Amino acid sequence: MGFTHGHKYTAEEVDFIIDNYQNFDVKTLSAMFNSMFPPGVSLKALKARIRAIGVTKRNLQKNFGTYTQEMIDWL
């Protein structure tokens, strides 16, 4: 499977990460992401995107991880 370099994440992909990060570990999330959005991204790239959008399990539990549509479009 080939991975893309410099992948531009769509709003749908960002929503998928935000919705599923709390319930799955990063390796499982990466496998799910790559199966739903081919050609996929590497685990390192997905971890970087998670850090970039500020999604952490602690923030999601405290509802700090809520994003408006404008914020998602900007990402």
Residue pairs with C-beta under 8 A, 6 or more apart in sequence:
1 34
1 38
1 39
1 40
2 39
3 39
3 40
3 41
3 42
3 45
4 39
4 40
4 41
7 41
7 45
9 17
9 49
9 75
11 69
11 72
11 73
13 33
13 37
14 49
14 53
14 67
14 72
14 75
15 72
16 33
16 36
16 37
17 29
17 33
17 46
17 49
17 50
17 53
17 55
18 53
18 55
18 60
18 65
18 67
20 29
20 32
21 29
21 50
21 55
21 57
21 60
22 57
22 60
22 61
24 32
26 43
26 46
26 47
26 50
27 43
29 46
30 41
30 43
30 46
33 40
33 41
33 46
34 40
34 41
41 49
52 75
53 67
53 75
54 65
55 65
56 65
59 65
